[in-house]
Amino acid sequence: MDHSDDLNQYVQQLEIFRRNDFTRDQMIQDLLVRHGQLQALYREKCDDYSNEVESRRMWQTKANNLGQEVSSLKKANESNPFVFVIIDGDGAVFQEALLKRGADGGAEAGYLLWTEIKNYVTEAYPEAASEDWNIIVQVVLNVDGLAKKLHSSGIVPNTTTERTLCEFGRAFGRAQPLFSFIDVGSGKESADHKIREMLRVMVRVTQCKHIFFGPCHDNGYLPVLEPYKLDSKVAKKLTLIETTPAEEGFKQLNFHRVSFKSVFMSEKLPERVQRPAVMGMPPPVSLPNGAPTRPASGVGPTYSANNGVLPLRPAADNPSRITSPPSNGSQTTPQWTAVTRAPAAPKTIDISPAKKAAARKYYLLNKDSQRIDEPLPKIDPAAEKRFKERMSREGNFCNNYHLLNSCKNPECYYVHGEKLSAGELLVLKQKSRGIPCSMGSECDDIGCTLGHHCKWFRDCNHVHCRFEGLHDIDGKPRVKVFEDGSMKIIDKL
């Protein structure tokens, strides 16, 4: 064999080895690159996996927490369910028999209303545990205004109207722990605003299962209720309490309506009985010709409360009697002359001083039948000083005890004790006159010691006078009204 051929063969073989080595190196380099890429992808996937695990755990934790919150909310929604009752007490008036009984009537009214609501709810929700539902009742009203209506309609006497109504309200609130009798004072908007806002809040409270709304006497509530008739969730749990017949607008709302006739009046309060107009009183009765006359005491014409003329009533110590001429025109001998012609009989003469008849109590009316307070004498400064000194030592005096000689309140916390002197009583009267009577110029309580108008009338310059609305009245008295209801003209028009 030729050695040159062997060398060439080796060279060729070496070249093959070199190419194979290069190919192997390239393959190894490619493997290393691919491996690096795969490792990077692996690490990325591992990171993604870890993130997913953490996220899942986080969301799982949140889901668990939210689930617990939802469960708690469900339990909360199911716990303490209640029925809400809101009533406009100025229009929905309790039964007359209940109001007259004061505290006893208030307690019974609370029980009757609770029973009516309970029975309605039990029937309306037969599948719910309605026996566990609380009943919240709010009666919103102007106590002073309703007291005036009750008095003017003759349901409760003026002397006890406001006290009776307050006692009724307190007993009503005590009848059930969630019952309230809320006095918002004067002004129609005061009650309306409170009632509207309470309704707005309660319709969205999930624990509030049913609402009873008592405004069917007042069309002013229609705009408040209109939006709810299209909301099925609210409409199905809203019931209107109908006392007096519902106005047409309420009927068109198509809400359920219910009447509790054992609790509320089904008719409006009767209009007040007007006092007889002073302008329309008949003229005084004239005496027959030839009849003897006496001083003015007891001879003036008197009028009954129904504007009828009562017979002339001579003074008790006058033995004469006035007789009218007979219809045939013949004259009869007056009885007083017959008395003087009777034979004289022996008699014992009582020389003791005659007892002075007690002055009849009365109050004054002007030409418009409004009560006018009789002016009081000027206060003695010395008496006023004694009064203030005693009041600083003992406290405020009881008007009824000192001015009317009678206090029927066994729990009265005002000072009784030793009677005040005449001068001190005058000071107390002046102080009492500074307190407005709840009935204002409509008051017909003959023993009322409070003020019935501003003593300055139209000349008052007090910005915040307590006698608001009682300035623009005629201050000239025209008529005396006595305890028995009879009247006497004291100033002719």
C-alpha positions as CSV (number, residue, x, y, z in Angstrom):
1,M,0.0,0.0,0.0
2,D,1.1,3.4,-0.9
3,H,1.9,5.5,2.2
4,S,0.6,8.7,0.5
5,D,-2.8,7.1,0.1
6,D,-2.9,6.2,3.8
7,L,-2.1,9.8,4.7
8,N,-4.8,11.1,2.5
9,Q,-7.2,8.7,4.0
10,Y,-6.3,9.8,7.5
11,V,-6.6,13.5,6.5
12,Q,-10.0,12.8,5.1
13,Q,-11.0,10.9,8.2
14,L,-9.7,13.7,10.4
15,E,-11.8,16.2,8.5
16,I,-14.8,14.0,9.0
17,F,-14.1,14.0,12.7
18,R,-13.7,17.7,12.7
19,R,-17.1,18.2,11.0
20,N,-18.7,15.8,13.4
21,D,-17.1,17.6,16.4
22,F,-18.4,20.9,15.0
23,T,-21.9,19.4,14.5
24,R,-21.8,18.0,18.0
25,D,-20.7,21.3,19.5
26,Q,-23.5,23.1,17.7
27,M,-26.0,20.5,18.9
28,I,-24.7,20.8,22.5
29,Q,-24.9,24.6,22.3
30,D,-28.4,24.4,20.9
31,L,-29.3,22.0,23.7
32,L,-27.9,24.3,26.3
33,V,-29.8,27.3,24.9
34,R,-33.0,25.4,24.7
35,H,-32.4,24.1,28.2
36,G,-31.9,27.6,29.4
37,Q,-35.1,28.7,27.7
38,L,-37.0,25.8,29.2
39,Q,-35.7,26.6,32.7
40,A,-36.8,30.2,32.3
41,L,-40.2,29.1,31.2
42,Y,-40.3,26.6,34.1
43,R,-39.4,29.2,36.6
44,E,-42.1,31.6,35.1
45,K,-44.7,28.8,35.3
46,C,-43.7,28.1,38.8
47,D,-44.0,31.8,39.7
48,D,-47.4,31.9,38.0
49,Y,-48.4,28.8,39.9
50,S,-47.4,30.3,43.2
51,N,-49.3,33.5,42.4
52,E,-52.3,31.5,41.5
53,V,-52.1,29.5,44.7
54,E,-51.8,32.7,46.7
55,S,-54.6,34.4,44.8
56,R,-56.8,31.4,45.2
57,R,-56.1,31.2,48.9
58,M,-56.7,35.0,49.2
59,W,-60.0,34.8,47.3
60,Q,-61.0,31.7,49.1
61,T,-60.4,33.5,52.4
62,K,-62.4,36.5,51.1
63,A,-65.2,34.3,49.9
64,N,-65.3,32.6,53.3
65,N,-65.4,35.9,55.0
66,L,-68.1,37.3,52.7
67,G,-70.0,34.1,53.2
68,Q,-69.9,34.7,56.9
69,E,-71.0,38.3,56.4
70,V,-73.9,37.3,54.2
71,S,-74.9,34.7,56.8
72,S,-74.7,37.4,59.5
73,L,-76.7,39.8,57.4
74,K,-79.3,37.2,56.8
75,K,-79.5,36.4,60.5
76,A,-79.6,40.2,61.2
77,N,-82.4,40.7,58.7
78,E,-84.3,37.8,60.3
79,S,-83.6,39.0,63.8
80,N,-85.8,41.7,65.5
81,P,-88.4,41.9,62.7
82,F,-91.0,44.6,63.3
83,V,-94.1,46.3,62.1
84,F,-94.1,50.1,61.9
85,V,-97.3,52.1,62.5
86,I,-97.2,55.9,61.9
87,I,-100.4,57.9,62.5
88,D,-101.2,61.6,62.1
89,G,-103.0,62.1,65.4
90,D,-104.4,65.5,64.3
91,G,-106.7,63.8,61.9
92,A,-106.9,60.2,63.2
93,V,-108.7,60.9,66.5
94,F,-109.2,58.2,69.1
95,Q,-112.7,57.2,70.1
96,E,-114.5,59.7,72.2
97,A,-115.1,57.2,75.0
98,L,-111.4,56.5,75.2
99,L,-110.3,60.2,75.3
100,K,-112.8,61.1,78.0
101,R,-111.3,58.5,80.3
102,G,-107.8,60.0,80.3
103,A,-105.1,57.6,81.5
104,D,-107.4,54.6,81.6
105,G,-108.6,55.4,78.1
106,G,-105.0,55.8,76.8
107,A,-104.0,52.4,78.3
108,E,-107.0,50.7,76.7
109,A,-106.4,52.5,73.4
110,G,-102.8,51.1,73.3
111,Y,-104.0,47.6,74.0
112,L,-106.8,47.8,71.4
113,L,-104.5,49.1,68.7
114,W,-101.8,46.5,69.5
115,T,-104.5,43.8,69.2
116,E,-105.8,45.1,65.9
117,I,-102.3,45.3,64.4
118,K,-101.4,41.8,65.7
119,N,-104.5,40.2,64.2
120,Y,-104.0,41.9,60.8
121,V,-100.4,40.8,60.6
122,T,-101.1,37.2,61.6
123,E,-103.7,37.0,58.9
124,A,-101.6,38.7,56.2
125,Y,-98.5,36.6,56.8
126,P,-99.7,33.1,57.7
127,E,-96.4,31.4,56.8
128,A,-94.1,33.8,58.8
129,A,-93.4,33.7,62.5
130,S,-95.3,37.0,62.9
131,E,-95.9,36.3,66.5
132,D,-92.3,37.3,67.1
133,W,-92.6,40.6,65.3
134,N,-92.3,43.7,67.3
135,I,-94.9,46.4,66.8
136,I,-93.7,50.0,66.8
137,V,-96.4,52.7,66.9
138,Q,-95.9,56.5,66.7
139,V,-98.8,58.9,67.0
140,V,-97.6,62.3,65.9
141,L,-99.8,65.3,66.7
142,N,-100.1,68.8,68.1
143,V,-101.5,68.2,71.6
144,D,-102.5,71.8,72.1
145,G,-104.4,72.0,68.8
146,L,-106.2,68.7,69.4
147,A,-107.1,69.8,72.9
148,K,-108.8,72.9,71.4
149,K,-110.7,70.8,68.9
150,L,-111.9,68.3,71.6
151,H,-113.1,71.2,73.8
152,S,-114.8,73.1,71.0
153,S,-116.6,70.0,69.9
154,G,-117.8,69.4,73.4
155,I,-116.0,66.0,74.0
156,V,-113.8,67.1,76.9
157,P,-114.4,70.2,79.2
158,N,-112.1,73.1,78.9
159,T,-110.9,72.8,82.5
160,T,-109.4,69.4,81.9
161,T,-108.9,69.1,78.1
162,E,-105.1,69.4,77.8
163,R,-104.5,67.6,81.1
164,T,-106.8,64.7,80.1
165,L,-105.2,64.5,76.6
166,C,-101.6,64.4,78.1
167,E,-102.7,61.8,80.6
168,F,-104.2,59.8,77.7
169,G,-100.9,60.1,75.7
170,R,-98.7,59.1,78.6
171,A,-100.8,56.0,79.4
172,F,-100.9,55.1,75.6
173,G,-97.1,55.2,75.5
174,R,-96.8,53.0,78.7
175,A,-99.3,50.5,77.3
176,Q,-96.6,49.0,75.1
177,P,-92.8,49.5,75.3
178,L,-92.6,50.5,71.6
179,F,-95.6,52.9,71.5
180,S,-95.0,56.7,71.4
181,F,-97.4,59.7,71.7
182,I,-95.3,62.5,70.1
183,D,-96.3,66.1,70.6
184,V,-94.6,68.2,67.8
185,G,-96.3,71.5,68.8
186,S,-98.1,73.9,66.5
187,G,-97.6,74.2,62.8
188,K,-99.0,71.6,60.3
189,E,-95.6,71.1,58.7
190,S,-94.1,70.0,61.9
191,A,-96.2,66.8,62.0
192,D,-96.2,66.3,58.2
193,H,-92.4,66.5,57.9
194,K,-91.8,64.0,60.7
195,I,-94.4,61.6,59.3
196,R,-93.0,61.8,55.8
197,E,-89.4,61.3,56.9
198,M,-90.3,58.3,59.1
199,L,-92.1,56.7,56.2
200,R,-89.1,57.3,53.8
201,V,-86.7,55.6,56.2
202,M,-88.8,52.7,57.2
203,V,-89.8,51.5,53.7
204,R,-86.1,50.6,53.0
205,V,-85.4,48.9,56.3
206,T,-85.3,45.2,55.7
207,Q,-86.3,44.3,59.3
208,C,-89.5,46.3,58.8
209,K,-91.9,43.7,57.5
210,H,-95.0,45.8,57.2
211,I,-96.0,49.5,57.5
212,F,-99.3,51.0,58.6
213,F,-99.7,54.6,57.5
214,G,-102.6,56.7,58.8
215,P,-103.0,59.9,56.7
216,C,-106.2,59.1,54.7
217,H,-107.8,62.4,55.9
218,D,-105.2,64.7,54.3
219,N,-104.5,64.9,50.6
220,G,-101.2,66.5,51.3
221,Y,-99.7,63.1,51.8
222,L,-100.6,61.9,48.3
223,P,-97.4,63.1,46.6
224,V,-95.5,61.2,49.3
225,L,-97.3,57.9,48.5
226,E,-97.4,58.2,44.7
227,P,-93.8,56.8,44.1
228,Y,-94.4,53.7,46.2
229,K,-97.4,52.5,44.2
230,L,-95.1,51.5,41.3
231,D,-92.6,49.7,43.7
232,S,-94.0,46.3,44.2
233,K,-91.7,45.5,47.2
234,V,-93.0,48.5,49.0
235,A,-96.6,48.4,47.9
236,K,-97.1,44.9,49.2
237,K,-96.0,45.8,52.7
238,L,-97.8,49.2,52.9
239,T,-101.3,49.4,54.4
240,L,-103.3,52.7,54.9
241,I,-105.2,53.2,58.1
242,E,-108.6,54.6,57.2
243,T,-110.3,56.5,60.0
244,T,-112.6,59.0,58.4
245,P,-113.6,57.9,54.9
246,A,-110.6,58.0,52.6
247,E,-110.3,60.8,50.1
248,E,-110.6,59.7,46.4
249,G,-106.9,60.2,45.8
250,F,-106.0,57.6,48.4
251,K,-108.4,55.1,46.8
252,Q,-106.7,55.5,43.4
253,L,-103.4,54.5,44.9
254,N,-104.7,50.9,45.3
255,F,-102.9,50.3,48.5
256,H,-104.6,48.0,51.1
257,R,-106.8,50.0,53.5
258,V,-107.9,48.9,56.9
259,S,-110.2,50.5,59.6
260,F,-109.8,50.1,63.3
261,K,-113.2,51.3,64.4
262,S,-112.7,50.2,68.0
263,V,-109.8,52.6,68.3
264,F,-110.4,55.6,66.1
265,M,-113.4,57.8,65.3
266,S,-114.9,57.0,61.9
267,E,-116.3,60.6,61.6
268,K,-114.7,64.0,61.7
269,L,-114.9,65.9,65.0
270,P,-118.2,67.9,65.1
271,E,-117.8,71.6,64.5
272,R,-117.7,73.8,67.6
273,V,-120.9,75.2,69.0
274,Q,-120.6,78.9,68.3
275,R,-121.2,81.4,71.1
276,P,-124.2,83.6,70.6
277,A,-123.2,86.7,68.7
278,V,-123.3,89.7,70.9
279,M,-124.5,91.8,67.9
280,G,-127.6,89.6,67.5
281,M,-128.8,89.7,71.1
282,P,-132.4,90.8,71.6
283,P,-133.0,94.2,73.2
284,P,-133.6,94.5,76.9
285,V,-137.1,93.8,78.1
286,S,-139.0,96.9,79.2
287,L,-140.9,97.1,82.4
288,P,-144.7,97.6,82.4
289,N,-146.1,101.1,83.0
290,G,-146.6,101.8,86.6
291,A,-144.4,99.0,87.8
292,P,-142.1,99.9,90.7
293,T,-138.5,100.1,89.9
294,R,-135.4,99.2,91.9
295,P,-131.7,99.8,91.6
296,A,-129.8,98.0,88.8
297,S,-128.9,95.0,90.9
298,G,-130.8,92.0,89.6
299,V,-133.0,94.0,87.2
300,G,-130.9,93.9,84.1
301,P,-132.0,91.7,81.3
302,T,-130.3,88.3,81.2
303,Y,-129.8,86.0,78.3
304,S,-129.4,82.2,78.3
305,A,-126.5,80.6,76.6
306,N,-128.6,79.7,73.6
307,N,-129.4,83.4,73.0
308,G,-132.9,83.1,74.4
309,V,-134.4,85.8,76.7
310,L,-134.8,84.7,80.3
311,P,-137.5,86.2,82.5
312,L,-136.6,89.2,84.5
313,R,-135.3,88.2,87.9
314,P,-135.9,90.9,90.6
315,A,-133.5,91.0,93.6
316,A,-134.2,88.3,96.2
317,D,-135.0,90.9,98.9
318,N,-137.6,92.6,96.7
319,P,-141.1,91.5,97.8
320,S,-142.8,92.9,94.7
321,R,-143.7,90.9,91.6
322,I,-144.3,92.6,88.3
323,T,-147.5,91.5,86.5
324,S,-148.4,92.2,82.9
325,P,-151.8,93.7,82.1
326,P,-154.4,91.1,81.1
327,S,-155.2,90.7,77.4
328,N,-158.7,92.2,77.8
329,G,-157.3,95.5,78.8
330,S,-158.6,95.6,82.4
331,Q,-156.2,96.6,85.0
332,T,-155.5,94.3,87.9
333,T,-154.1,95.4,91.2
334,P,-150.4,94.7,91.2
335,Q,-149.3,92.2,93.7
336,W,-147.0,94.6,95.4
337,T,-149.9,96.9,96.3
338,A,-151.8,94.0,97.6
339,V,-148.9,93.3,99.9
340,T,-148.9,96.8,101.3
341,R,-152.7,96.7,101.9
342,A,-152.6,93.5,103.9
343,P,-153.4,93.9,107.6
344,A,-150.3,94.5,109.7
345,A,-149.3,91.5,111.7
346,P,-147.0,91.5,114.8
347,K,-143.5,90.7,113.7
348,T,-140.0,90.6,115.1
349,I,-137.6,92.9,113.5
350,D,-134.1,91.5,112.9
351,I,-131.6,94.4,113.3
352,S,-128.5,92.3,112.5
353,P,-126.7,93.5,109.4
354,A,-128.0,91.8,106.3
355,K,-125.6,89.3,104.7
356,K,-124.2,90.5,101.5
357,A,-124.9,88.1,98.6
358,A,-121.8,86.6,97.1
359,A,-120.9,88.2,93.8
360,R,-121.7,86.0,90.9
361,K,-118.7,84.8,88.9
362,Y,-118.5,85.8,85.3
363,Y,-116.1,86.4,82.4
364,L,-116.3,89.0,79.7
365,L,-116.8,88.8,75.9
366,N,-116.3,91.4,73.2
367,K,-118.6,92.0,70.3
368,D,-117.1,89.1,68.4
369,S,-117.7,86.7,71.3
370,Q,-114.1,86.6,72.1
371,R,-113.0,86.4,75.8
372,I,-111.6,89.6,77.3
373,D,-109.6,89.6,80.5
374,E,-110.9,92.1,83.0
375,P,-108.2,94.7,83.9
376,L,-106.5,94.2,87.3
377,P,-105.8,97.0,89.8
378,K,-102.4,98.4,90.1
379,I,-100.0,96.3,92.2
380,D,-98.9,97.6,95.6
381,P,-95.0,97.7,95.5
382,A,-94.8,96.6,99.2
383,A,-97.1,93.6,98.5
384,E,-95.0,92.7,95.4
385,K,-91.8,92.8,97.5
386,R,-93.4,90.5,100.2
387,F,-94.6,88.2,97.4
388,K,-91.1,87.9,95.9
389,E,-89.4,87.4,99.2
390,R,-91.8,84.6,100.2
391,M,-91.5,83.0,96.7
392,S,-87.7,83.0,97.0
393,R,-88.0,81.2,100.3
394,E,-90.8,78.7,99.5
395,G,-91.0,78.4,95.7
396,N,-93.7,79.0,93.1
397,F,-97.2,79.2,94.4
398,C,-100.1,77.1,93.2
399,N,-102.6,79.2,91.2
400,N,-105.5,76.9,91.9
401,Y,-104.9,76.7,95.6
402,H,-104.4,80.4,96.1
403,L,-106.6,82.0,93.4
404,L,-109.4,79.4,93.3
405,N,-109.2,78.1,96.8
406,S,-109.0,74.5,95.6
407,C,-106.3,72.3,94.2
408,K,-107.5,68.8,93.2
409,N,-104.0,67.5,92.2
410,P,-102.8,65.3,95.0
411,E,-99.3,65.3,93.5
412,C,-99.1,69.1,93.0
413,Y,-95.5,70.3,93.6
414,Y,-96.4,74.0,93.8
415,V,-96.6,75.8,97.2
416,H,-99.9,75.7,99.1
417,G,-99.3,76.6,102.7
418,E,-100.4,79.9,104.3
419,K,-102.8,81.9,102.2
420,L,-101.6,85.0,100.5
421,S,-102.8,88.5,101.4
422,A,-105.1,90.4,99.1
423,G,-102.1,92.4,97.8
424,E,-100.0,89.3,97.2
425,L,-103.0,87.6,95.5
426,L,-103.1,90.5,93.1
427,V,-99.4,89.9,92.2
428,L,-100.1,86.2,91.7
429,K,-103.0,87.1,89.4
430,Q,-100.8,89.3,87.3
431,K,-98.2,86.6,87.0
432,S,-100.8,84.1,86.0
433,R,-102.2,86.4,83.4
434,G,-98.8,86.4,81.7
435,I,-99.3,82.7,80.9
436,P,-101.3,82.1,77.7
437,C,-104.4,79.9,78.1
438,S,-104.3,77.0,75.6
439,M,-107.8,77.9,74.4
440,G,-106.9,81.6,73.9
441,S,-109.9,83.8,73.4
442,E,-112.2,80.8,72.9
443,C,-111.9,79.8,76.6
444,D,-115.1,79.5,78.5
445,D,-113.8,78.2,81.8
446,I,-115.1,80.7,84.3
447,G,-112.4,79.9,86.8
448,C,-109.5,80.2,84.3
449,T,-106.8,82.4,85.8
450,L,-104.5,82.5,82.7
451,G,-104.3,85.1,80.0
452,H,-106.5,85.0,77.0
453,H,-105.0,87.8,74.9
454,C,-102.0,90.2,75.0
455,K,-102.8,92.9,77.5
456,W,-101.2,95.4,75.1
457,F,-103.4,94.3,72.2
458,R,-102.3,95.9,68.9
459,D,-99.8,98.2,70.7
460,C,-97.6,95.3,71.7
461,N,-94.0,95.8,70.6
462,H,-92.5,92.5,71.9
463,V,-90.8,90.6,69.1
464,H,-91.5,87.2,70.7
465,C,-94.7,87.8,72.6
466,R,-96.1,84.7,74.2
467,F,-99.6,85.7,73.0
468,E,-99.0,85.2,69.3
469,G,-102.2,85.6,67.3
470,L,-104.0,87.2,70.3
471,H,-103.3,90.8,69.6
472,D,-105.7,91.9,66.8
473,I,-109.0,91.5,68.8
474,D,-111.4,94.1,70.2
475,G,-110.5,94.8,73.8
476,K,-113.8,96.4,74.7
477,P,-116.1,94.1,76.8
478,R,-119.7,93.9,75.7
479,V,-121.2,91.0,77.7
480,K,-120.9,89.3,81.0
481,V,-121.3,85.5,80.9
482,F,-122.2,84.0,84.3
483,E,-121.7,80.5,85.7
484,D,-125.2,79.3,84.7
485,G,-124.6,80.3,81.1
486,S,-126.8,83.4,81.3
487,M,-125.5,86.6,79.8
488,K,-125.9,90.3,80.5
489,I,-125.2,93.1,78.2
490,I,-122.9,95.7,79.8
491,D,-122.3,97.9,76.8
492,K,-124.8,98.5,74.0
493,L,-123.6,98.9,70.5
